[in-house]
Amino acid sequence: MTTPAGLLLTPGAGASRESPALVTVEQTLADAVPPLPVRRVDFPYRLEGRRMPDRAPVAVGHLRTEAAAWADELGVGTDRLLLGGRSYGGRMCSMAVAEGLPAAGLVLLSYPLHPPGRPEKLRVEHFGQIEVPTLFVSGDKDPFGTPDEFAEHVAAIPGPVTTVTLSGAHDMRGVAREKAVAQAVATWIQDVSDPQVTRGT
């Protein structure tokens, strides 16, 4: 992967761009060598004061607009941006890329494979269209997807995939867990940006 120019981060449903997990990722990447710019963005429903998350076409359209605007500010194409976020936000980013939005890679934190207790309601139908390097960071007790379920379903992604399983549930709250998530992201970005490093799956 070409060295990314920035990371666009989005929150989970019910959260905002000020989510501590996203802020911690931004701070960690600001301290990395070299540092990586991060832009945290809200979805339209949050900006408009609504509680119900946007449907996928609205969210994906918003991501296309935000990615294009930030890429323009950075003087690059969106293919130099990493896209991602927590839960709903990461899922929307993965759908945008699967639908053709050029990106350098995906950073998916606590990806919701299915609703809790409903493993038959999978949210993976677009995985076969994801060809960019993709990172999944999830908790080992996440009711939205177990480590075994992730191992089974990410195999459908044709691009290089890295899965990191940490101790915790879906929210991964707490300073220590948030730092662990951020460090996993920083390590992966460094690894996939270095052509001398062999990508793990």
N, CA, C and O of each residue as an XYZ file, in Angstrom:
804
protein
N       0.837     -1.198      0.000
C       0.000      0.000      0.000
C       0.871      1.248      0.000
O       1.855      1.330      0.736
N       0.499      2.226     -0.839
C       1.174      3.514     -0.807
C       0.962      4.177      0.552
O      -0.107      4.058      1.151
N       1.985      4.874      1.030
C       1.861      5.537      2.326
C       0.628      6.428      2.346
O       0.512      7.326      1.513
N      -0.298      6.202      3.279
C      -1.523      7.004      3.305
C      -1.250      8.450      3.687
O      -0.295      8.754      4.402
N      -2.115      9.343      3.191
C      -1.964     10.767      3.482
C      -2.811     11.184      4.676
O      -2.602     12.260      5.237
N      -3.772     10.340      5.075
C      -4.629     10.698      6.197
C      -5.622      9.595      6.482
O      -5.785      8.664      5.693
N      -6.288      9.712      7.630
C      -7.312      8.752      8.052
C      -8.601      9.502      8.351
O      -8.619     10.420      9.171
N      -9.678      9.108      7.681
C     -11.003      9.659      7.950
C     -11.709      8.706      8.907
O     -11.915      7.538      8.578
N     -12.084      9.197     10.095
C     -12.666      8.351     11.135
C     -14.107      8.741     11.426
O     -14.446      9.923     11.486
N     -14.952      7.725     11.607
C     -16.371      7.955     11.853
C     -16.822      7.207     13.111
O     -16.258      6.165     13.444
N     -17.828      7.729     13.807
C     -18.281      7.107     15.059
C     -19.320      6.016     14.848
O     -19.867      5.844     13.759
N     -19.573      5.284     15.932
C     -20.642      4.304     15.923
C     -21.989      4.980     16.063
O     -22.067      6.172     16.361
N     -23.058      4.211     15.847
C     -24.417      4.744     15.984
C     -24.628      5.223     17.419
O     -24.299      4.519     18.373
N     -25.175      6.415     17.558
C     -25.427      6.968     18.880
C     -24.253      7.719     19.467
O     -24.384      8.339     20.522
N     -23.117      7.676     18.810
C     -21.932      8.400     19.288
C     -21.615      9.543     18.329
O     -22.235      9.673     17.274
N     -20.650     10.360     18.708
C     -20.260     11.494     17.877
C     -18.773     11.411     17.547
O     -18.062     10.511     17.995
N     -18.334     12.366     16.761
C     -16.923     12.432     16.396
C     -16.025     12.665     17.604
O     -14.809     12.496     17.514
N     -16.619     13.053     18.738
C     -15.848     13.262     19.960
C     -15.728     11.983     20.796
O     -15.260     12.030     21.934
N     -16.134     10.876     20.255
C     -16.001      9.593     20.946
C     -14.566      9.397     21.421
O     -13.633      9.556     20.634
N     -14.367      9.051     22.716
C     -13.005      8.902     23.249
C     -12.145      7.941     22.440
O     -10.942      8.165     22.298
N     -12.737      6.877     21.907
C     -11.954      5.925     21.117
C     -11.367      6.587     19.876
O     -10.206      6.359     19.536
N     -12.171      7.409     19.197
C     -11.686      8.086     17.993
C     -10.647      9.139     18.340
O      -9.646      9.287     17.639
N     -10.885      9.869     19.421
C      -9.926     10.888     19.850
C      -8.589     10.249     20.194
O      -7.539     10.804     19.870
N      -8.613      9.088     20.846
C      -7.382      8.399     21.217
C      -6.617      7.939     19.985
O      -5.389      8.028     19.949
N      -7.325      7.449     18.980
C      -6.662      7.059     17.731
C      -5.985      8.275     17.106
O      -4.837      8.199     16.668
N      -6.700      9.392     17.067
C      -6.120     10.605     16.478
C      -4.862     11.033     17.230
O      -3.845     11.355     16.616
N      -4.935     11.036     18.537
C      -3.780     11.455     19.336
C      -2.597     10.516     19.146
O      -1.452     10.961     19.065
N      -2.870      9.229     19.074
C      -1.808      8.245     18.894
C      -1.125      8.410     17.545
O       0.101      8.342     17.456
N      -1.907      8.625     16.503
C      -1.322      8.790     15.167
C      -0.614     10.128     15.020
O       0.302     10.257     14.208
N      -1.028     11.129     15.801
C      -0.326     12.417     15.782
C       1.072     12.277     16.371
O       1.991     13.007     16.001
N       1.220     11.321     17.300
C       2.512     11.098     17.944
C       3.359     10.057     17.226
O       4.500      9.809     17.618
N       2.810      9.441     16.172
C       3.539      8.403     15.447
C       4.658      9.024     14.616
O       4.697     10.236     14.400
N       5.563      8.165     14.157
C       6.658      8.623     13.297
C       6.608      7.817     11.998
O       6.896      6.620     11.996
N       6.240      8.479     10.885
C       5.801      9.875     10.790
C       4.356     10.018     11.277
O       3.609      9.040     11.282
N       3.963     11.208     11.679
C       2.581     11.413     12.123
C       1.611     11.294     10.952
O       1.974     11.552      9.805
N       0.384     10.903     11.253
C      -0.633     10.792     10.211
C      -1.821     11.666     10.573
O      -2.384     11.514     11.657
N      -2.217     12.581      9.690
C      -3.379     13.424      9.969
C      -4.654     12.588     10.067
O      -4.842     11.634      9.313
N      -5.521     12.958     11.002
C      -6.804     12.278     11.181
C      -7.915     13.317     11.154
O      -7.807     14.372     11.781
N      -8.965     13.017     10.437
C     -10.165     13.862     10.484
C     -11.326     13.016     10.985
O     -11.673     11.995     10.390
N     -11.919     13.459     12.090
C     -13.087     12.785     12.663
C     -14.346     13.503     12.175
O     -14.464     14.721     12.302
N     -15.284     12.734     11.617
C     -16.483     13.359     11.045
C     -17.745     12.695     11.583
O     -17.759     11.498     11.867
N     -18.799     13.486     11.718
C     -20.113     12.984     12.111
C     -20.946     12.693     10.868
O     -20.676     13.211      9.785
N     -21.957     11.860     11.045
C     -22.901     11.572      9.972
C     -24.033     12.603      9.994
O     -24.225     13.283     11.002
N     -24.784     12.725      8.893
C     -25.828     13.751      8.818
C     -26.836     13.712      9.965
O     -27.237     14.763     10.465
N     -27.248     12.523     10.388
C     -28.269     12.471     11.446
C     -27.783     13.127     12.725
O     -28.560     13.774     13.428
N     -26.514     12.965     13.028
C     -25.944     13.578     14.223
C     -25.839     15.091     14.031
O     -26.144     15.854     14.947
N     -25.416     15.521     12.861
C     -25.290     16.949     12.582
C     -26.647     17.651     12.637
O     -26.730     18.832     12.973
N     -27.709     16.915     12.304
C     -29.056     17.486     12.281
C     -29.820     17.265     13.590
O     -30.989     17.634     13.698
N     -29.164     16.667     14.574
C     -29.788     16.482     15.869
C     -30.784     15.343     15.945
O     -31.599     15.294     16.865
N     -30.731     14.417     14.983
C     -31.630     13.270     15.010
C     -30.965     12.094     15.721
O     -29.738     12.034     15.812
N     -31.764     11.168     16.220
C     -31.231     10.036     16.978
C     -31.075      8.783     16.120
O     -30.205      7.953     16.381
N     -31.917      8.648     15.100
C     -31.885      7.447     14.273
C     -30.776      7.553     13.224
O     -30.773      8.502     12.439
N     -29.837      6.605     13.190
C     -28.747      6.665     12.202
C     -29.266      6.688     10.776
O     -30.335      6.155     10.479
N     -28.503      7.306      9.909
C     -28.868      7.406      8.498
C     -28.878      6.024      7.844
O     -28.125      5.128      8.227
N     -29.746      5.880      6.854
C     -29.702      4.674      6.032
C     -28.427      4.690      5.206
O     -27.831      5.741      4.975
N     -28.020      3.504      4.765
C     -26.725      3.367      4.087
C     -26.529      4.317      2.903
O     -25.450      4.901      2.801
N     -27.501      4.511      2.000
C     -27.244      5.405      0.863
C     -26.905      6.833      1.299
O     -26.063      7.488      0.683
N     -27.558      7.313      2.356
C     -27.272      8.665      2.846
C     -25.889      8.718      3.474
O     -25.112      9.634      3.202
N     -25.582      7.736      4.315
C     -24.286      7.712      4.988
C     -23.144      7.561      3.991
O     -22.121      8.236      4.111
N     -23.311      6.686      3.016
C     -22.260      6.470      2.016
C     -22.061      7.724      1.173
O     -20.925      8.090      0.868
N     -23.146      8.382      0.795
C     -23.025      9.630      0.043
C     -22.286     10.698      0.828
O     -21.471     11.440      0.282
N     -22.583     10.763      2.121
C     -21.903     11.723      2.996
C     -20.413     11.416      3.071
O     -19.591     12.331      3.033
N     -20.059     10.149      3.175
C     -18.656      9.758      3.239
C     -17.919     10.122      1.952
O     -16.771     10.566      1.988
N     -18.577      9.932      0.835
C     -17.958     10.302     -0.441
C     -17.634     11.808     -0.466
O     -16.558     12.220     -0.899
N     -18.587     12.604      0.006
C     -18.393     14.054      0.020
C     -17.277     14.454      0.971
O     -16.413     15.256      0.616
N     -17.290     13.898      2.182
C     -16.279     14.229      3.179
C     -14.888     13.774      2.741
O     -13.911     14.502      2.917
N     -14.801     12.590      2.179
C     -13.503     12.079      1.729
C     -12.940     12.930      0.596
O     -11.752     13.253      0.582
N     -13.804     13.290     -0.355
C     -13.346     14.103     -1.483
C     -12.876     15.476     -1.010
O     -11.867     15.989     -1.491
N     -13.613     16.071     -0.062
C     -13.248     17.401      0.426
C     -11.911     17.375      1.163
O     -11.067     18.251      0.974
N     -11.731     16.362      2.002
C     -10.476     16.306      2.767
C      -9.298     15.943      1.878
O      -8.205     16.486      2.041
N      -9.514     15.030      0.940
C      -8.445     14.681      0.000
C      -8.015     15.916     -0.776
O      -6.827     16.118     -1.028
N      -8.983     16.737     -1.151
C      -8.657     17.966     -1.881
C      -7.816     18.910     -1.020
O      -6.867     19.525     -1.505
N      -8.173     19.016      0.261
C      -7.385     19.852      1.171
C      -5.958     19.344      1.301
O      -5.016     20.132      1.396
N      -5.802     18.031      1.306
C      -4.472     17.428      1.458
C      -3.705     17.391      0.138
O      -2.513     17.088      0.117
N      -4.388     17.699     -0.955
C      -3.727     17.699     -2.254
C      -3.500     16.311     -2.819
O      -2.535     16.084     -3.550
N      -4.395     15.369     -2.482
C      -4.267     13.993     -2.964
C      -5.630     13.516     -3.443
O      -6.625     14.230     -3.323
N      -5.668     12.302     -3.989
C      -6.931     11.669     -4.315
C      -7.434     10.882     -3.116
O      -6.682     10.650     -2.170
N      -8.696     10.468     -3.144
C      -9.198      9.684     -2.015
C      -8.497      8.337     -1.907
O      -8.553      7.688     -0.862
N      -7.834      7.912     -2.984
C      -7.103      6.648     -2.928
C      -5.891      6.715     -1.998
O      -5.247      5.698     -1.744
N      -5.582      7.899     -1.496
C      -4.493      8.045     -0.518
C      -5.019      8.154      0.908
O      -4.243      8.333      1.847
N      -6.347      8.047      1.073
C      -6.944      8.134      2.410
C      -7.304      6.756      2.940
O      -7.795      5.904      2.200
N      -7.059      6.547      4.217
C      -7.636      5.422      4.930
C      -9.011      5.858      5.420
O      -9.186      6.999      5.848
N      -9.980      4.961      5.358
C     -11.335      5.252      5.822
C     -11.717      4.239      6.895
O     -11.348      3.068      6.813
N     -12.451      4.690      7.889
C     -12.871      3.730      8.896
C     -13.600      4.365     10.055
O     -13.971      5.539     10.023
N     -13.797      3.548     11.091
C     -14.494      4.030     12.261
C     -14.982      2.883     13.117
O     -14.655      1.718     12.889
N     -15.786      3.252     14.120
C     -16.324      2.258     15.038
C     -17.683      1.749     14.565
O     -18.530      2.523     14.120
N     -17.874      0.440     14.670
C     -19.171     -0.197     14.509
C     -19.897      0.303     13.251
O     -19.422      0.081     12.137
N     -21.036      0.972     13.421
C     -21.810      1.502     12.288
C     -20.939      2.344     11.355
O     -21.028      2.213     10.134
N     -20.099      3.205     11.927
C     -19.259      4.068     11.099
C     -18.312      3.280     10.225
O     -18.158      3.578      9.041
N     -17.671      2.270     10.803
C     -16.779      1.434     10.016
C     -17.520      0.655      8.949
O     -17.034      0.490      7.830
N     -18.710      0.175      9.308
C     -19.504     -0.559      8.323
C     -19.861      0.324      7.140
O     -19.773     -0.118      5.995
N     -20.263      1.566      7.394
C     -20.597      2.474      6.302
C     -19.368      2.754      5.423
O     -19.486      2.839      4.201
N     -18.211      2.894      6.036
C     -16.983      3.113      5.255
C     -16.676      1.901      4.384
O     -16.278      2.044      3.228
N     -16.863      0.708      4.945
C     -16.583     -0.496      4.165
C     -17.555     -0.616      2.990
O     -17.175     -1.077      1.913
N     -18.795     -0.206      3.193
C     -19.770     -0.239      2.105
C     -19.424      0.784      1.029
O     -19.577      0.519     -0.163
N     -18.952      1.961      1.461
C     -18.566      2.984      0.492
C     -17.428      2.492     -0.395
O     -17.446      2.698     -1.609
N     -16.449      1.849      0.209
C     -15.310      1.325     -0.561
C     -15.762      0.179     -1.459
O     -15.344      0.093     -2.614
N     -16.612     -0.701     -0.935
C     -17.117     -1.815     -1.742
C     -17.902     -1.307     -2.951
O     -17.941     -1.955     -3.997
N     -18.532     -0.127     -2.790
C     -19.316      0.454     -3.890
C     -18.481      1.309     -4.832
O     -19.009      1.926     -5.757
N     -17.166      1.343     -4.590
C     -16.288      1.986     -5.564
C     -15.551      3.223     -5.125
O     -14.803      3.789     -5.922
N     -15.723      3.683     -3.871
C     -14.980      4.850     -3.419
C     -13.511      4.467     -3.276
O     -13.195      3.594     -2.467
N     -12.592      5.090     -4.035
C     -11.178      4.748     -3.922
C     -10.646      5.083     -2.534
O     -10.943      6.146     -1.990
N      -9.861      4.177     -1.967
C      -9.280      4.387     -0.639
C      -7.988      3.595     -0.536
O      -7.767      2.633     -1.271
N      -7.139      4.022      0.392
C      -5.876      3.314      0.610
C      -6.087      2.068      1.457
O      -5.305      1.120      1.374
N      -7.142      2.062      2.275
C      -7.399      0.931      3.147
C      -8.556      1.241      4.079
O      -9.086      2.352      4.086
N      -8.941      0.243      4.865
C     -10.046      0.374      5.805
C      -9.592      0.039      7.222
O      -8.850     -0.919      7.441
N     -10.050      0.844      8.181
C      -9.764      0.635      9.601
C     -11.107      0.426     10.287
O     -11.838      1.389     10.518
N     -11.441     -0.818     10.614
C     -12.768     -1.168     11.108
C     -12.674     -1.598     12.566
O     -12.138     -2.663     12.876
N     -13.194     -0.769     13.453
C     -13.116     -0.989     14.890
C     -14.456     -1.501     15.403
O     -15.484     -0.854     15.201
N     -14.455     -2.648     16.060
C     -15.690     -3.265     16.561
C     -16.727     -3.392     15.444
O     -17.883     -3.004     15.612
N     -16.303     -3.935     14.314
C     -17.222     -4.092     13.187
C     -18.411     -4.969     13.603
O     -18.212     -6.027     14.200
N     -19.642     -4.544     13.296
C     -20.829     -5.323     13.680
C     -21.179     -6.382     12.637
O     -21.924     -6.112     11.695
N     -20.641     -7.577     12.808
C     -20.947     -8.643     11.848
C     -22.438     -8.952     11.796
O     -22.975     -9.285     10.740
N     -23.103     -8.839     12.946
C     -24.537     -9.109     13.034
C     -25.063     -8.475     14.320
O     -24.270     -8.164     15.209
N     -26.374     -8.275     14.446
C     -26.924     -7.769     15.705
C     -26.707     -8.798     16.818
O     -26.662     -9.997     16.539
N     -26.573     -8.360     18.060
C     -26.387     -9.295     19.174
C     -27.500    -10.339     19.229
O     -28.683    -10.007     19.158
N     -27.101    -11.602     19.357
C     -28.068    -12.684     19.454
C     -28.732    -13.075     18.152
O     -29.619    -13.929     18.145
N     -28.317    -12.459     17.034
C     -28.934    -12.767     15.738
C     -27.857    -13.039     14.691
O     -27.725    -12.284     13.728
N     -27.090    -14.108     14.874
C     -25.969    -14.386     13.958
C     -26.397    -14.650     12.521
O     -25.575    -14.626     11.606
N     -27.697    -14.904     12.328
C     -28.176    -15.144     10.962
C     -28.334    -13.843     10.183
O     -28.415    -13.872      8.955
N     -28.379    -12.698     10.872
C     -28.552    -11.399     10.219
C     -27.185    -10.786      9.908
O     -26.804     -9.765     10.479
N     -26.471    -11.417      9.010
C     -25.094    -10.996      8.720
C     -25.044     -9.699      7.918
O     -25.917     -9.413      7.099
N     -23.992     -8.926      8.182
C     -23.759     -7.659      7.474
C     -22.449     -7.751      6.703
O     -21.559     -6.915      6.854
N     -22.354     -8.777      5.882
C     -21.099     -9.071      5.186
C     -21.288     -9.232      3.680
O     -20.366     -9.647      2.978
N     -22.492     -8.903      3.181
C     -22.786     -9.173      1.779
C     -21.856     -8.434      0.821
O     -21.702     -8.844     -0.330
N     -21.240     -7.359      1.280
C     -20.361     -6.561      0.414
C     -18.888     -6.916      0.561
O     -18.050     -6.331     -0.125
N     -18.552     -7.851      1.429
C     -17.141     -8.167      1.694
C     -16.395     -8.600      0.427
O     -15.204     -8.323      0.286
N     -17.075     -9.262     -0.475
C     -16.419     -9.743     -1.685
C     -15.960     -8.643     -2.631
O     -15.201     -8.895     -3.567
N     -16.429     -7.410     -2.378
C     -16.027     -6.277     -3.234
C     -14.971     -5.391     -2.571
O     -14.654     -4.322     -3.092
N     -14.430     -5.813     -1.443
C     -13.404     -5.015     -0.752
C     -12.020     -5.533     -1.151
O     -11.632     -6.642     -0.783
N     -11.290     -4.724     -1.900
C     -10.000     -5.168     -2.411
C      -8.824     -4.427     -1.797
O      -7.674     -4.678     -2.159
N      -9.103     -3.513     -0.865
C      -8.026     -2.739     -0.238
C      -7.590     -3.419      1.056
O      -8.343     -4.221      1.607
N      -6.384     -3.116      1.557
C      -5.965     -3.638      2.858
C      -6.960     -3.237      3.938
O      -7.378     -2.081      4.004
N      -7.336     -4.186      4.779
C      -8.376     -3.949      5.775
C      -7.938     -4.453      7.140
O      -7.423     -5.563      7.280
N      -8.156     -3.605      8.149
C      -7.863     -3.960      9.534
C      -9.168     -4.087     10.312
O     -10.010     -3.189     10.275
N      -9.331     -5.203     11.014
C     -10.433     -5.385     11.954
C      -9.846     -5.440     13.356
O      -8.954     -6.247     13.620
N     -10.334     -4.591     14.264
C      -9.948     -4.649     15.676
C     -11.217     -4.854     16.482
O     -12.115     -4.012     16.457
N     -11.295     -5.967     17.195
C     -12.526     -6.305     17.921
C     -12.213     -6.899     19.280
O     -11.104     -7.376     19.524
N     -13.202     -6.866     20.162
C     -13.069     -7.465     21.479
C     -13.398     -8.946     21.455
O     -14.211     -9.394     20.646
N     -12.771     -9.705     22.338
C     -12.997    -11.146     22.349
C     -14.359    -11.533     22.915
O     -14.766    -12.690     22.810
N     -15.061    -10.585     23.508
C     -16.391    -10.855     24.048
C     -17.444     -9.977     23.381
O     -18.449     -9.631     24.002
N     -17.221     -9.618     22.131
C     -18.137     -8.739     21.400
C     -19.359     -9.531     20.936
O     -19.212    -10.475     20.160
N     -20.575     -9.167     21.397
C     -21.772     -9.895     20.970
C     -22.151     -9.636     19.515
O     -23.024    -10.314     18.971
N     -21.501     -8.661     18.882
C     -21.754     -8.370     17.466
C     -20.905     -9.253     16.544
O     -21.028     -9.169     15.322
N     -20.051    -10.092     17.121
C     -19.219    -10.969     16.307
C     -18.107    -11.594     17.129
O     -17.310    -10.884     17.742
N     -18.047    -12.913     17.145
C     -17.002    -13.613     17.892
C     -15.742    -13.723     17.049
O     -15.794    -13.553     15.831
N     -14.606    -14.005     17.688
C     -13.373    -14.207     16.907
C     -13.536    -15.291     15.846
O     -13.029    -15.142     14.733
N     -14.235    -16.383     16.171
C     -14.437    -17.451     15.192
C     -15.296    -16.980     14.019
O     -15.045    -17.345     12.870
N     -16.305    -16.169     14.316
C     -17.151    -15.643     13.240
C     -16.353    -14.706     12.335
O     -16.515    -14.732     11.115
N     -15.501    -13.887     12.924
C     -14.665    -13.013     12.099
C     -13.749    -13.835     11.208
O     -13.613    -13.545     10.020
N     -13.122    -14.857     11.775
C     -12.218    -15.692     10.992
C     -12.938    -16.303      9.796
O     -12.367    -16.420      8.711
N     -14.201    -16.694     10.001
C     -14.969    -17.299      8.923
C     -15.346    -16.295      7.840
O     -15.210    -16.583      6.651
N     -15.815    -15.126      8.243
C     -16.419    -14.222      7.262
C     -15.432    -13.266      6.581
O     -15.663    -12.865      5.441
N     -14.356    -12.900      7.247
C     -13.415    -11.991      6.570
C     -12.668    -12.712      5.456
O     -12.017    -12.071      4.631
N     -12.756    -14.030      5.424
C     -12.120    -14.790      4.344
C     -12.717    -14.439      2.981
O     -12.112    -14.708      1.943
N     -13.910    -13.834      2.991
C     -14.559    -13.448      1.726
C     -13.948    -12.192      1.123
O     -14.204    -11.881     -0.041
N     -13.148    -11.468      1.892
C     -12.539    -10.222      1.405
C     -11.317    -10.556      0.553
O     -10.385    -11.192      1.046
N     -11.300    -10.141     -0.710
C     -10.162    -10.469     -1.569
C      -8.889     -9.683     -1.254
O      -7.789    -10.141     -1.562
N      -9.028     -8.511     -0.645
C      -7.846     -7.720     -0.289
C      -7.153     -8.271      0.939
O      -7.691     -9.155      1.606
N      -5.957     -7.762      1.254
C      -5.218     -8.220      2.437
C      -5.966     -7.849      3.712
O      -6.384     -6.702      3.874
N      -6.136     -8.804      4.610
C      -6.890     -8.592      5.843
C      -6.024     -8.879      7.068
O      -5.296     -9.871      7.113
N      -6.116     -8.000      8.048
C      -5.472     -8.210      9.344
C      -6.558     -8.137     10.409
O      -7.332     -7.180     10.437
N      -6.625     -9.131     11.283
C      -7.568     -9.103     12.389
C      -6.800     -9.046     13.703
O      -5.849     -9.799     13.912
N      -7.221     -8.149     14.578
C      -6.627     -8.019     15.903
C      -7.746     -8.201     16.927
O      -8.746     -7.483     16.901
N      -7.571     -9.156     17.817
C      -8.557     -9.416     18.860
C      -7.991     -8.985     20.210
O      -6.939     -9.460     20.638
N      -8.700     -8.089     20.863
C      -8.271     -7.577     22.156
C      -9.249     -8.039     23.239
O     -10.349     -8.497     22.931
N      -8.858     -7.920     24.472
C      -9.750     -8.240     25.581
C     -10.816     -7.159     25.689
O     -10.496     -5.972     25.752
N     -12.086     -7.566     25.711
C     -13.144     -6.573     25.851
C     -14.385     -6.930     25.072
O     -14.418     -7.932     24.357
N     -15.411     -6.103     25.212
C     -16.674     -6.302     24.523
C     -16.776     -5.337     23.344
O     -15.756     -4.927     22.790
N     -17.995     -4.971     22.956
C     -18.183     -4.158     21.753
C     -17.712     -2.717     21.944
O     -17.121     -2.125     21.041
N     -17.979     -2.157     23.129
C     -17.678     -0.727     23.297
C     -16.191     -0.447     23.501
O     -15.728      0.654     23.204
N     -15.431     -1.432     24.006
C     -13.990     -1.265     24.231
C     -13.690      0.014     25.013
O     -12.728      0.723     24.717
N     -14.525      0.298     26.012
C     -14.348      1.532     26.783
C     -13.256      1.382     27.820
O     -12.892      0.279     28.227
N     -12.741      2.545     28.238
C     -11.688      2.574     29.235
C     -10.382      3.004     28.596
O     -10.093      2.656     27.450
N      -9.604      3.753     29.335
C      -8.368      4.318     28.786
C      -7.439      3.234     28.259
O      -6.884      3.374     27.169
N      -7.261      2.159     29.016
C      -6.333      1.110     28.603
C      -6.770      0.445     27.301
O      -5.955      0.215     26.408
N      -8.073      0.137     27.201
C      -8.565     -0.513     25.979
C      -8.507      0.438     24.795
O      -8.143      0.037     23.689
N      -8.865      1.703     25.022
C      -8.813      2.665     23.921
C      -7.387      2.838     23.410
O      -7.162      2.964     22.206
N      -6.437      2.844     24.323
C      -5.026      2.951     23.918
C      -4.586      1.704     23.149
O      -3.822      1.796     22.188
N      -5.076      0.533     23.582
C      -4.719     -0.703     22.895
C      -5.270     -0.713     21.470
O      -4.589     -1.142     20.538
N      -6.499     -0.243     21.307
C      -7.099     -0.146     19.975
C      -6.279      0.805     19.109
O      -5.939      0.480     17.971
N      -5.966      1.969     19.646
C      -5.207      2.973     18.890
C      -3.833      2.457     18.505
O      -3.357      2.713     17.399
N      -3.193      1.730     19.412
C      -1.870      1.199     19.107
C      -1.938      0.132     18.023
O      -1.040      0.028     17.187
N      -3.011     -0.663     18.039
C      -3.193     -1.660     16.984
C      -3.331     -0.984     15.623
O      -2.783     -1.452     14.625
N      -4.069      0.118     15.599
C      -4.228      0.868     14.356
C      -2.884      1.437     13.887
O      -2.534      1.326     12.712
N      -2.140      2.041     14.805
C      -0.852      2.650     14.456
C       0.127      1.601     13.938
O       0.838      1.838     12.962
N       0.160      0.451     14.588
C       1.072     -0.625     14.170
C       0.714     -1.135     12.783
O       1.590     -1.350     11.945
N      -0.580     -1.328     12.547
C      -1.015     -1.818     11.235
C      -0.676     -0.820     10.131
O      -0.196     -1.209      9.066
N      -0.921      0.452     10.382
C      -0.616      1.470      9.367
C       0.872      1.458      9.037
O       1.256      1.552      7.871
N       1.691      1.343     10.050
C       3.135      1.292      9.821
C       3.513      0.054      9.012
O       4.339      0.131      8.103
N       2.910     -1.082      9.343
C       3.240     -2.330      8.661
C       2.826     -2.318      7.196
O       3.618     -2.677      6.324
N       1.582     -1.906      6.916
C       1.113     -1.971      5.529
C       1.669     -0.846      4.670
O       1.586     -0.903      3.443
N       2.233      0.173      5.302
C       2.833      1.268      4.544
C       4.272      0.962      4.177
O       4.875      1.679      3.379
N       4.834     -0.107      4.755
C       6.236     -0.465      4.533
C       6.294     -1.636      3.567
O       5.872     -2.738      3.918
N       6.808     -1.428      2.355
C       6.834     -2.512      1.362
C       7.724     -3.668      1.784
O       7.633     -4.745      1.195
N       8.584     -3.486      2.784
C       9.458     -4.558      3.222
C       8.766     -5.487      4.219
O       9.289     -6.551      4.549
N       7.575     -5.075      4.703
C       6.867     -5.878      5.692
C       5.864     -6.789      4.996
O       5.092     -6.329      4.154
N       5.867     -8.074      5.337
C       4.906     -9.013      4.776
C       3.580     -8.855      5.512
O       3.529     -8.893      6.741
N       2.519     -8.679      4.747
C       1.204     -8.478      5.356
C       0.663     -9.791      5.892
O       0.685    -10.815      5.209
N       0.180     -9.747      7.118
C      -0.428    -10.917      7.723
C      -1.897    -11.014      7.346
O      -2.493    -10.039      6.885
N      -2.480    -12.190      7.541
C      -3.909    -12.370      7.300
C      -4.532    -12.996      8.516
O      -5.739    -13.239      8.535
